[in-house]
Amino acid sequence: MSAADATPGGVTSTLHLDSTLADARVVVLAGGGGVGKTTTAAGIGLGLARRGRRVCVLTIDPARRLADALGLEGVADEPVQVPLEPSAPDGGTVGELWVVMLDAKSTWDGLIREYADSPEAAEKVLQNRVYKEFSGAVAGTQEYTAVEKLHELLQSGRWDVVLLDTPPTRNALDFLDAPQRLHSFLDSRALQLLLKPASGGLGLLGRGAGVFTGLLKRALGVDLLSDLVEFFGVLGGMSKGFGERARAVQALLAEPRTVFLLVAAPHPESLAEAGAFRKALSGRDITYGGLVVNRLTRAARHEDEDAVRDALAEALGDEDVAARAAAMHERIRRQATHDERLITEHLRGPGDEPVLLVPQLAEDVHDVEGLDRLVEHLFPAAG
């Protein structure tokens, strides 16, 4: 067992990405915000590329310095290749690492062009004022466009494996259900009633909103009602296409070669969220890989703390400095014990929970060199 495989107290990594992802075509990383999910996705992508695979990482919002290092500055919705060394650490041929940052509006525009009856119809929707607001809003569209972009990347056939860094939503399963929810809405009786022509006006929209929208048009010069009818009318006409894509996405996520990984931090709220997500996933036809616990505190343990202080004093040549260093070590040791206890309690839950323990790194990851340091812990060498 390598040092990366266990905490000092004995909590052991049982998730080994080399074997878990050996045949993976899709890797979906899910979890709350602020747990290092995006960096983990990039690190796993680099690790797989170092093992000779062609990899594309679909990320949502990387830290600015990491985005710059990966070549994403000023690029939206188009894959960018990350320059790698020509040979892998073991002397083999390195694969390819590509990264694409999700742009919800660009993805929506592509779907409209694909499903519209004609280029003219597509352009009409793209210029629609309601559509511009709808497609440009982040909330409520990232979940859908994330899986749509994932499907698009896979259909291209350019990569061996695609990793999806899912949006940090309150309901972490939103991205799984988003395609079907949209199709159900477009195919719903409620929308048909909303748009159905009626005597004296346009269905429910015309009856309930005529006076208001008339005043709005006079005040602002905006014909809101016609824009709404045009927008939902065209989307409704695309229901069949969206339905077919929803079924294709659901089938993709249920494939055995699609592996889900949860990412958490050693904090009660984060682990509780991961546990709730794991429980929700258990009722679905998906392949669950395991849990990655990021930013784990590690500290060596010594039976004789007085001997530690004496050794520090001798090494540093200053008893006061040595005392402060010993006190700092003790705080870190206590935090390490706390982290270990939380993980141990989490692993007592029902069901098999493979876990990979990733320590807190000395420096933030903001370039390929930093990602390589992370890879050493994500794919620890056997030993």
TIZA-333822 format. One record per atom (N, C-alpha, C): x, y, z. Coordinates in steps of 0.05 Angstrom, whole numbers, padded with zeros to 5 digits, always signed. Layout:
XYZ/...
END
This chain:
+00017-00024+00000/+00000+00000+00000/+00018+00025+00000/+00012+00044-00017/+00027+00068-00018/+00017+00088+00003/+00033+00109+00007/+00025+00129+00027/+00000+00143+00020/-00007+00143-00006/-00031+00157-00015/-00056+00140-00011/-00053+00115-00003/-00075+00097-00001/-00090+00097+00025/-00078+00109+00046/-00091+00108+00072/-00084+00132+00089/-00101+00138+00108/-00095+00158+00128/-00077+00146+00149/-00064+00162+00165/-00046+00151+00186/-00060+00132+00204/-00086+00136+00209/-00101+00119+00227/-00112+00094+00214/-00109+00091+00187/-00117+00066+00175/-00141+00066+00157/-00155+00089+00152/-00176+00090+00133/-00163+00087+00105/-00172+00067+00090/-00158+00059+00066/-00173+00066+00041/-00159+00075+00020/-00171+00079-00006/-00177+00052-00018/-00203+00049-00026/-00211+00024-00039/-00221+00029-00068/-00220+00055-00076/-00227+00062-00103/-00201+00065-00119/-00197+00050-00140/-00173+00051-00156/-00181+00059-00185/-00176+00083-00192/-00186+00093-00218/-00175+00079-00242/-00150+00069-00240/-00139+00054-00263/-00157+00031-00271/-00168+00016-00251/-00185-00006-00258/-00214+00002-00261/-00223+00021-00245/-00251+00030-00247/-00257+00043-00274/-00238+00058-00285/-00243+00073-00309/-00229+00060-00333/-00220+00035-00330/-00204+00022-00351/-00220+00021-00378/-00246+00017-00376/-00262+00014-00400/-00283+00036-00403/-00280+00057-00387/-00301+00078-00386/-00301+00094-00412/-00324+00101-00422/-00327+00119-00445/-00337+00146-00435/-00352+00146-00414/-00361+00171-00402/-00356+00170-00372/-00346+00192-00360/-00342+00194-00332/-00357+00219-00323/-00377+00216-00305/-00393+00238-00295/-00385+00243-00266/-00375+00268-00261/-00368+00275-00234/-00389+00293-00222/-00400+00285-00199/-00422+00300-00187/-00415+00306-00158/-00428+00327-00147/-00423+00335-00119/-00429+00364-00116/-00428+00373-00092/-00434+00401-00086/-00412+00420-00096/-00418+00446-00092/-00398+00466-00100/-00376+00468-00080/-00353+00477-00089/-00331+00483-00071/-00316+00459-00060/-00318+00435-00074/-00305+00411-00064/-00282+00403-00082/-00275+00420-00102/-00254+00413-00120/-00262+00395-00143/-00287+00395-00150/-00297+00377-00171/-00285+00383-00198/-00284+00408-00205/-00273+00416-00231/-00244+00408-00234/-00228+00414-00213/-00200+00407-00213/-00196+00377-00214/-00213+00362-00199/-00212+00333-00200/-00218+00322-00227/-00238+00334-00241/-00244+00325-00268/-00220+00330-00287/-00208+00353-00284/-00184+00358-00301/-00161+00339-00294/-00158+00334-00268/-00137+00315-00260/-00141+00287-00270/-00166+00277-00268/-00172+00250-00279/-00168+00250-00309/-00176+00271-00322/-00172+00273-00351/-00143+00272-00358/-00126+00286-00344/-00097+00286-00349/-00086+00258-00343/-00095+00246-00321/-00085+00219-00315/-00092+00199-00336/-00116+00200-00347/-00123+00182-00369/-00108+00188-00394/-00103+00213-00400/-00087+00221-00423/-00058+00210-00420/-00047+00212-00396/-00020+00202-00390/-00019+00171-00395/-00042+00159-00395/-00044+00130-00399/-00051+00123-00428/-00048+00143-00446/-00051+00138-00474/-00078+00141-00486/-00097+00153-00471/-00124+00155-00481/-00129+00184-00492/-00147+00186-00511/-00156+00212-00521/-00179+00221-00503/-00176+00243-00489/-00195+00251-00468/-00205+00279-00474/-00231+00283-00469/-00242+00310-00469/-00256+00315-00443/-00250+00337-00430/-00262+00345-00404/-00281+00368-00409/-00307+00363-00404/-00327+00384-00406/-00330+00397-00378/-00321+00421-00376/-00321+00434-00349/-00341+00458-00349/-00349+00465-00326/-00370+00486-00323/-00358+00513-00317/-00342+00515-00296/-00331+00541-00289/-00304+00538-00275/-00282+00532-00289/-00257+00529-00276/-00246+00555-00264/-00229+00552-00244/-00216+00576-00232/-00201+00590-00254/-00199+00617-00252/-00187+00633-00274/-00159+00623-00281/-00142+00618-00261/-00114+00611-00266/-00113+00584-00280/-00130+00565-00271/-00131+00539-00284/-00142+00541-00313/-00162+00558-00316/-00173+00562-00343/-00151+00574-00362/-00136+00592-00352/-00114+00604-00368/-00094+00583-00375/-00086+00566-00355/-00066+00546-00360/-00075+00525-00380/-00101+00520-00381/-00112+00500-00399/-00119+00512-00426/-00114+00538-00429/-00119+00550-00455/-00148+00558-00460/-00164+00561-00439/-00192+00567-00442/-00199+00597-00442/-00179+00613-00438/-00184+00642-00436/-00195+00652-00463/-00219+00664-00462/-00231+00675-00486/-00243+00655-00505/-00244+00629-00496/-00256+00608-00513/-00281+00598-00500/-00302+00595-00516/-00327+00585-00506/-00338+00563-00523/-00345+00540-00511/-00360+00519-00525/-00345+00504-00547/-00319+00509-00550/-00304+00494-00569/-00280+00480-00555/-00276+00454-00561/-00254+00440-00548/-00227+00452-00554/-00210+00454-00534/-00183+00464-00536/-00164+00443-00527/-00143+00437-00543/-00124+00417-00536/-00103+00428-00517/-00097+00414-00495/-00077+00421-00476/-00051+00409-00484/-00030+00425-00488/-00004+00414-00496/+00008+00396-00474/+00016+00372-00481/+00027+00353-00462/+00055+00345-00472/+00071+00334-00454/+00097+00324-00461/+00093+00301-00481/+00112+00296-00499/+00109+00276-00520/+00109+00247-00510/+00118+00242-00486/+00118+00214-00476/+00108+00213-00448/+00095+00191-00441/+00084+00186-00415/+00106+00180-00395/+00101+00182-00369/+00122+00177-00349/+00134+00149-00351/+00118+00129-00360/+00129+00102-00362/+00142+00097-00389/+00145+00118-00405/+00158+00114-00431/+00139+00108-00453/+00114+00104-00447/+00094+00098-00468/+00086+00124-00482/+00068+00120-00502/+00059+00143-00518/+00036+00157-00503/+00038+00183-00499/+00018+00198-00485/-00006+00202-00503/-00030+00203-00491/-00054+00208-00507/-00058+00238-00512/-00083+00246-00512/-00091+00274-00517/-00109+00283-00495/-00106+00308-00486/-00124+00320-00467/-00136+00345-00480/-00162+00345-00482/-00177+00368-00492/-00196+00378-00470/-00201+00403-00470/-00219+00415-00450/-00238+00434-00464/-00264+00433-00456/-00284+00451-00467/-00300+00462-00444/-00304+00489-00444/-00319+00502-00423/-00348+00506-00433/-00367+00496-00418/-00395+00497-00427/-00404+00526-00430/-00417+00531-00452/-00430+00557-00457/-00459+00550-00463/-00477+00556-00444/-00505+00547-00447/-00518+00559-00471/-00514+00584-00476/-00527+00597-00499/-00518+00585-00526/-00492+00581-00529/-00482+00570-00553/-00493+00542-00558/-00496+00526-00537/-00507+00499-00540/-00536+00501-00548/-00551+00519-00535/-00579+00522-00543/-00582+00531-00572/-00565+00549-00581/-00566+00558-00609/-00562+00535-00628/-00543+00517-00621/-00538+00494-00638/-00562+00475-00639/-00576+00472-00616/-00600+00455-00616/-00622+00466-00633/-00626+00493-00631/-00647+00506-00647/-00641+00502-00677/-00616+00505-00685/-00609+00502-00713/-00614+00473-00722/-00609+00454-00703/-00611+00426-00710/-00640+00417-00713/-00658+00427-00695/-00685+00417-00694/-00706+00434-00708/-00698+00458-00717/-00717+00475-00730/-00724+00463-00758/-00748+00470-00768/-00757+00459-00794/-00740+00470-00817/-00729+00493-00814/-00713+00505-00836/-00694+00525-00824/-00673+00533-00839/-00654+00553-00829/-00668+00579-00823/-00689+00586-00839/-00704+00611-00835/-00719+00610-00808/-00731+00586-00802/-00745+00583-00777/-00726+00585-00753/-00703+00573-00756/-00683+00574-00735/-00674+00603-00730/-00669+00618-00751/-00660+00645-00748/-00681+00662-00734/-00707+00656-00740/-00728+00671-00728/-00729+00667-00698/-00724+00643-00689/-00723+00637-00661/-00698+00650-00648/-00676+00648-00661/-00651+00659-00650/-00652+00689-00646/-00668+00703-00662/-00672+00731-00659/-00695+00739-00641/-00709+00719-00631/-00732+00724-00614/-00723+00735-00587/-00736+00756-00577/-00727+00769-00553/-00730+00751-00528/-00752+00735-00528/-00756+00717-00505/-00734+00695-00505/-00728+00685-00529/-00707+00664-00531/-00680+00675-00522/-00674+00699-00529/-00648+00710-00521/-00645+00711-00491/-00667+00719-00477/-00666+00720-00448/-00664+00691-00437/-00680+00673-00448/-00681+00646-00439/-00654+00632-00442/-00643+00634-00466/-00618+00619-00471/-00594+00631-00457/-00595+00657-00451/-00573+00670-00439/-00572+00668-00408/-00595+00659-00397/-00596+00656-00368/-00582+00631-00360/-00565+00633-00339/-00550+00609-00330/-00568+00591-00314/-00583+00601-00295/-00600+00585-00277/-00620+00570-00294/-00621+00543-00289/-00641+00527-00302/-00634+00517-00330/-00612+00527-00342/-00605+00517-00369/-00579+00502-00368/-00562+00506-00349/-00536+00491-00349/-00541+00461-00346/-00561+00453-00330/-00565+00425-00326/-00572+00411-00353/-00589+00424-00368/-00597+00412-00394/-00574+00413-00414/-00562+00436-00417/-00542+00439-00437/-00517+00423-00431/-00512+00417-00405/-00489+00400-00398/-00491+00372-00411/-00514+00360-00408/-00517+00333-00419/-00520+00334-00449/-00531+00356-00459/-00532+00359-00489/-00504+00361-00501/-00487+00377-00488/-00460+00380-00498/-00445+00354-00495/-00449+00339-00473/-00437+00313-00470/-00444+00295-00493/-00469+00294-00500/-00479+00277-00522/-00466+00285-00548/-00464+00311-00553/-00452+00322-00577/-00422+00313-00579/-00408+00316-00558/-00379+00309-00558/-00375+00279-00564/-00392+00262-00552/-00390+00234-00557/-00397+00226-00585/-00417+00239-00596/-00426+00233-00624/-00404+00240-00644/-00386+00258-00637/-00365+00266-00656/-00345+00243-00661/-00343+00225-00641/-00324+00203-00644/-00295+00211-00642/-00289+00235-00632/-00261+00244-00632/-00246+00234-00607/-00260+00226-00586/-00247+00219-00561/-00254+00192-00551/-00235+00179-00537/-00240+00153-00525/-00258+00156-00500/-00255+00178-00486/-00270+00182-00461/-00276+00211-00458/-00300+00218-00448/-00308+00245-00443/-00316+00247-00414/-00305+00267-00400/-00311+00272-00372/-00330+00296-00369/-00351+00293-00353/-00369+00315-00348/-00367+00325-00320/-00360+00350-00316/-00360+00363-00290/-00387+00376-00288/-00405+00363-00272/-00433+00372-00271/-00436+00399-00257/-00458+00413-00263/-00463+00439-00250/-00469+00434-00220/-00460+00452-00203/-00466+00449-00174/-00494+00459-00168/-00514+00441-00169/-00542+00448-00165/-00551+00439-00137/-00572+00451-00127/-00583+00442-00102/-00592+00413-00103/-00606+00407-00125/-00613+00379-00130/-00593+00368-00150/-00574+00352-00140/-00552+00343-00158/-00562+00325-00180/-00586+00315-00179/-00597+00298-00200/-00611+00313-00222/-00612+00340-00220/-00626+00356-00239/-00615+00351-00267/-00589+00348-00270/-00578+00345-00297/-00586+00318-00309/-00592+00298-00293/-00601+00272-00303/-00629+00274-00315/-00646+00290-00302/-00674+00291-00310/-00680+00314-00329/-00661+00332-00333/-00667+00356-00348/-00678+00351-00377/-00665+00333-00393/-00675+00328-00420/-00704+00318-00420/-00711+00300-00403/-00739+00289-00402/-00758+00310-00392/-00750+00327-00373/-00768+00348-00363/-00775+00368-00386/-00754+00375-00401/-00759+00394-00423/-00778+00382-00444/-00773+00357-00451/-00791+00344-00471/-00819+00342-00460/-00822+00335-00434/-00849+00332-00423/-00864+00359-00424/-00849+00380-00418/-00861+00407-00419/-00870+00414-00447/-00853+00410-00467/-00859+00417-00495/-00882+00400-00505/-00885+00376-00495/-00906+00358-00504/-00930+00358-00486/-00931+00377-00467/-00952+00376-00448/-00978+00389-00458/-01000+00380-00446/-01026+00391-00453/-01028+00421-00445/-01013+00428-00423/-01014+00455-00414/-01003+00474-00435/-00981+00467-00447/-00969+00484-00468/-00987+00485-00492/-01000+00463-00499/-01017+00463-00522/-01041+00481-00518/-01052+00481-00494/-01075+00498-00487/-01066+00527-00487/-01041+00532-00478/-01031+00559-00477/-01029+00572-00505/-01023+00555-00525/-01018+00566-00552/-01041+00561-00571/-01061+00545-00563/-01083+00538-00580/-01100+00562-00588/-01105+00567-00614/-01122+00589-00622/-01149+00586-00610/-01160+00609-00601/-01187+00609-00590/-01202+00633-00600/-01229+00631-00599/-01245+00653-00609/-01239+00679-00594/-01234+00699-00610/-01228+00725-00598/-01200+00729-00589/-01182+00709-00593/-01155+00714-00584/-01138+00688-00586/-01114+00689-00575/-01096+00667-00576/-01096+00650-00550/-01114+00631-00549/-01114+00613-00526/-01114+00626-00499/-01101+00612-00480/-01100+00623-00453/-01083+00648-00451/-01061+00649-00467/-01044+00673-00467/-01060+00697-00476/-01075+00693-00498/-01090+00716-00508/-01111+00726-00489/-01126+00707-00477/-01148+00714-00459/-01138+00729-00434/-01116+00718-00423/-01108+00729-00397/-01089+00753-00398/-01076+00756-00421/-01054+00775-00422/-01059+00798-00442/-01082+00798-00456/-01085+00817-00478/-01083+00846-00469/-01098+00853-00448/-01097+00881-00439/-01070+00889-00429/-01057+00871-00412/-01031+00877-00401/-01010+00881-00423/-01009+00862-00442/-00989+00863-00462/-00994+00887-00481/-01019+00894-00484/-01024+00918-00500/-01013+00943-00487/-01017+00946-00461/-01005+00968-00446/-00974+00967-00448/-00963+00943-00445/-00934+00940-00445/-00923+00948-00472/-00937+00941-00494/-00927+00948-00520/-00927+00978-00524/-00948+00991-00515/-00950+01020-00518/-00928+01034-00501/-00923+01023-00477/-00904+01036-00459/-00875+01031-00467/-00869+01006-00476/-00841+00998-00481/-00835+00992-00510/-00855+00991-00526/-00851+00984-00554/-00845+00955-00558/-00853+00938-00539/-00847+00909-00540/-00873+00894-00542/-00875+00877-00563/-00899+00860-00566/-00893+00834-00552/-00895+00833-00526/-00887+00810-00510/-00903+00785-00518/-00929+00789-00522/-00947+00766-00527/-00938+00751-00553/-00934+00766-00574/-00927+00753-00599/-00900+00739-00597/-00881+00751-00582/-00855+00739-00578/-00858+00713-00562/-00875+00712-00541/-00879+00688-00526/-00892+00666-00543/-00912+00674-00558/-00926+00654-00575/-00906+00643-00596/-00891+00660-00608/-00872+00651-00628/-00851+00632-00616/-00840+00640-00592/-00820+00625-00579/-00829+00597-00571/-00851+00596-00556/-00861+00570-00547/-00873+00554-00570/-00884+00568-00590/-00895+00554-00613/-00874+00539-00628/-00851+00552-00633/-00829+00538-00648/-00817+00516-00631/-00813+00521-00605/-00803+00500-00587/-00821+00476-00587/-00847+00482-00585/-00867+00460-00585/-00864+00443-00610/-00859+00456-00633/-00856+00442-00658/-00831+00424-00659/-00812+00430-00640/-00788+00414-00639/-00790+00391-00619/-00814+00387-00608/-00817+00367-00587/-00807+00340-00594/-00812+00331-00619/-00803+00304-00627/-00773+00302-00626/-00759+00323-00636/-00730+00322-00636/-00719+00321-00608/-00730+00338-00590/-00721+00338-00562/-00727+00312-00549/-00750+00300-00555/-00757+00274-00544/-00738+00252-00551/-00730+00252-00577/-00711+00232-00586/-00684+00236-00573/-00676+00261-00569/-00650+00266-00556/-00651+00259-00526/-00674+00264-00514/-00677+00257-00485/-00674+00227-00481/-00686+00211-00499/-00683+00182-00497/-00655+00173-00502/-00641+00186-00521/-00614+00179-00527/-00596+00186-00504/-00600+00208-00490/-00584+00216-00467/-00589+00197-00444/-00614+00189-00440/-00620+00170-00418/-00606+00144-00423/-00606+00135-00448/-00593+00109-00455/-00563+00112-00451/-00552+00135-00458/-00523+00139-00454/-00515+00138-00425/-00530+00151-00408/-00524+00151-00379/-00527+00124-00366/-00543+00107-00378/-00548+00080-00367/-00528+00060-00378/-00511+00067-00397/-00492+00048-00408/-00472+00039-00386/-00464+00014-00387/-00444+00004-00367/-00418+00019-00369/-00411+00030-00392/-00386+00045-00395/-00388+00074-00387/-00411+00082-00376/-00414+00108-00364/-00412+00105-00334/-00391+00117-00323/-00385+00114-00294/-00389+00140-00279/-00404+00139-00257/-00409+00162-00240/-00390+00162-00217/-00378+00185-00212/-00361+00188-00188/-00372+00212-00172/-00373+00209-00146/-00381+00231-00128/-00355+00243-00117/-00356+00270-00114/-00333+00285-00103/-00343+00300-00078/-00328+00297-00056/-00336+00311-00031/-00311+00321-00017/-00315+00337+00003/-00294+00347+00020/-00298+00335+00048/-00278+00333+00065/-00281+00321+00091/-00295+00340+00111/-00320+00347+00104/-00336+00364+00121/-00364+00351+00124/-00376+00353+00147/-00402+00340+00151/-00423+00346+00129/-00426+00371+00122/-00446+00378+00102/-00440+00365+00075/-00415+00366+00067/-00407+00355+00041/-00411+00325+00040/-00403+00311+00061/-00406+00282+00062/-00435+00274+00063/-00451+00291+00078/-00480+00285+00079/-00493+00288+00052/-00485+00309+00037/-00495+00314+00010/-00487+00290-00008/-00462+00281-00006/-00453+00258-00022/-00470+00234-00015/-00476+00230+00011/-00492+00207+00019/-00520+00208+00008/-00531+00232+00008/-00558+00235-00004/-00558+00229-00034/-00538+00239-00047/-00535+00235-00076/-00532+00205-00082/-00515+00192-00066/-00510+00163-00070/-00536+00148-00067/-00552+00155-00047/-00578+00142-00043/-00596+00146-00066/-00596+00170-00077/-00614+00176-00101/-00604+00160-00125/-00578+00158-00128/-00568+00143-00151/-00574+00113-00150/-00577+00103-00125/-00581+00074-00122/-00607+00065-00134/-00626+00083-00138/-00651+00075-00151/-00651+00078-00181/-00628+00083-00192/-00626+00088-00221/-00608+00067-00234/-00612+00064-00260/-00596+00045-00275/-00570+00058-00284/-00552+00061-00266/-00526+00073-00272/-00504+00057-00259/-00480+00062-00269/-00456+00049-00258/-00442+00068-00239/-00442+00061-00214/-00429+00078-00194/-00401+00070-00188/-00382+00088-00192/-00354+00082-00188/-00345+00084-00159/-00353+00106-00146/-00344+00110-00118/-00342+00139-00111/-00330+00144-00088/-00328+00171-00076/-00300+00180-00075/-00295+00205-00085/-00269+00217-00082/-00271+00238-00060/-00255+00235-00039/-00255+00254-00017/-00230+00272-00020/-00235+00297-00026/-00213+00316-00032/-00204+00331-00007/-00180+00341-00009/-00169+00360+00011/-00169+00348+00039/-00160+00324+00041/-00158+00310+00066/-00133+00319+00081/-00136+00325+00106/-00112+00333+00122/-00097+00308+00130/-00071+00309+00125/-00053+00287+00133/-00032+00297+00153/-00025+00280+00172/-00005+00287+00191/+00008+00262+00202/+00034+00262+00205/+00048+00239+00217/+00042+00239+00247/+00041+00215+00258/+00035+00213+00287/+00059+00201+00302/+00064+00213+00325/+00087+00204+00341/+00077+00198+00370/+00087+00177+00381/+00079+00170+00408/+00090+00189+00429/+00114+00200+00424/+00127+00217+00444/+00129+00245+00432/+00110+00262+00440/+00110+00290+00429/+00133+00306+00441/+00142+00299+00465/+00165+00313+00476/+00190+00308+00459/+00192+00284+00449/+00215+00278+00432/+00213+00293+00405/+00189+00298+00396/+00185+00314+00372/+00195+00342+00376/+00186+00354+00399/+00195+00382+00405/+00225+00383+00408/+00237+00363+00421/+00267+00363+00424/+00280+00361+00397/+00270+00344+00379/+00282+00341+00353/+00279+00367+00336/+00256+00380+00339/+00252+00405+00325/+00271+00427+00335/+00274+00428+00362/+00292+00448+00373/+00320+00444+00364/+00328+00419+00362/+00355+00413+00353/+00359+00420+00324/+00338+00414+00308/+00339+00419+00279/+00338+00449+00273/+00321+00464+00288/+00316+00492+00282/+00336+00510+00298/+00347+00500+00319/+00366+00516+00335/+00353+00538+00351/+00327+00536+00355/+00312+00557+00371/+00289+00543+00384/+00289+00543+00411/+00268+00529+00426/+00240+00542+00422/+00239+00569+00420/+00213+00582+00416/+00201+00575+00389/+00218+00577+00369/+00208+00570+00342/+00200+00540+00341/+00216+00523+00354/+00209+00495+00355/+00183+00490+00369/+00177+00505+00391/+00152+00502+00405/+00128+00510+00388/+00132+00532+00373/+00110+00540+00355/+00105+00520+00333/+00127+00509+00322/+00125+00489+00301/+00111+00464+00312/+00118+00456+00337/+00105+00433+00349/+00076+00437+00354/+00068+00462+00362/+00040+00469+00366/+00025+00468+00340/+00037+00478+00319/+00024+00477+00292/+00020+00448+00283/+00041+00431+00288/+00039+00403+00281/+00016+00390+00296/+00013+00397+00322/-00009+00386+00338/-00036+00394+00327/-00039+00419+00318/-00065+00428+00307/-00071+00412+00281/-00051+00409+00265/-00055+00393+00240/-00062+00364+00246/-00048+00353+00266/-00054+00325+00274/-00083+00322+00283/-00092+00341+00299/-00120+00340+00308/-00140+00342+00285/-00133+00360+00265/-00151+00362+00242/-00151+00336+00226/-00127+00324+00224/-00126+00298+00210/-00143+00277+00223/-00142+00276+00250/-00158+00257+00265/-00188+00263+00260/-00195+00288+00260/-00223+00296+00255/-00232+00287+00228/-00216+00292+00207/-00223+00285+00180/-00226+00254+00178/-00208+00240+00190/-00210+00211+00189/-00235+00200+00202/-00242+00212+00225/-00267+00204+00239/-00291+00208+00222/-00293+00231+00209/-00316+00237+00191/-00318+00217+00169/-00295+00210+00156/-00296+00191+00134/-00304+00163+00144/-00293+00155+00167/-00299+00129+00179/-00329+00127+00184/-00341+00148+00195/-00370+00148+00201/-00386+00147+00175/-00377+00161+00154/-00391+00161+00129/-00391+00133+00116/-00368+00119+00118/-00365+00093+00106/-00380+00071+00121/-00391+00078+00145/-00407+00059+00159/-00436+00057+00148/-00442+00075+00130/-00469+00075+00118/-00474+00050+00103/-00500+00046+00096/-00507+00021+00081/-00496+00021+00053/-00490-00002+00043/-00481-00005+00015/-00450-00002+00013/-00440-00013-00009/-00412-00012-00015/-00404+00016-00024/-00384+00028-00013/-00376+00055-00020/-00346+00056-00024/-00337+00049-00048/-00308+00052-00054/-00300+00081-00050/-00277+00086-00038/-00269+00113-00032/-00240+00117-00040/-00234+00141-00051/-00207+00149-00058/-00201+00174-00041/-00179+00172-00025/-00171+00194-00007/-00150+00211-00021/-00156+00236-00024/-00137+00255-00037/-00129+00276-00017/-00104+00278-00011/-00095+00298+00010/-00096+00326+00001/-00097+00344+00020/-00094+00373+00015/-00066+00378+00004/-00065+00389-00020/-00038+00394-00032/-00026+00419-00020/+00000+00421-00022/+00014+00444-00010/+00007+00470-00025/+00001+00468-00051/-00006+00492-00067/-00031+00487-00083/-00045+00508-00089/-00069+00506-00106/-00060+00496-00134/-00078+00481-00146/-00073+00471-00173/-00082+00493-00193/-00063+00503-00209/-00070+00524-00228/-00055+00521-00254/-00042+00498-00258/-00029+00493-00284/-00026+00463-00288/-00015+00455-00311/-00012+00427-00317/+00007+00413-00297/+00028+00428-00289/+00047+00416-00269/+00032+00410-00243/+00015+00428-00235/-00001+00423-00210/-00020+00400-00214/-00032+00397-00238/-00049+00375-00244/-00034+00348-00243/-00009+00349-00252/+00007+00325-00251/+00012+00316-00222/+00015+00336-00204/+00018+00329-00175/-00007+00316-00165/-00030+00326-00174/-00056+00315-00165/-00059+00287-00177/-00050+00282-00201/-00053+00256-00214/-00039+00235-00197/-00016+00242-00184/-00002+00223-00168/-00019+00211-00146/-00039+00228-00136/-00057+00219-00115/-00082+00206-00126/-00091+00215-00150/-00114+00203-00162/-00108+00175-00173/-00084+00172-00183/-00075+00146-00195/-00050+00137-00180/-00051+00131-00155/-00027+00124-00140/-00014+00099-00151/+00012+00098-00152/+00026+00074-00161/+00023+00052-00140/+00019+00028-00150/+00017+00005-00132/+00043+00001-00118/+00040-00008-00093/+00065-00013-00078/+00059-00019-00049/
END
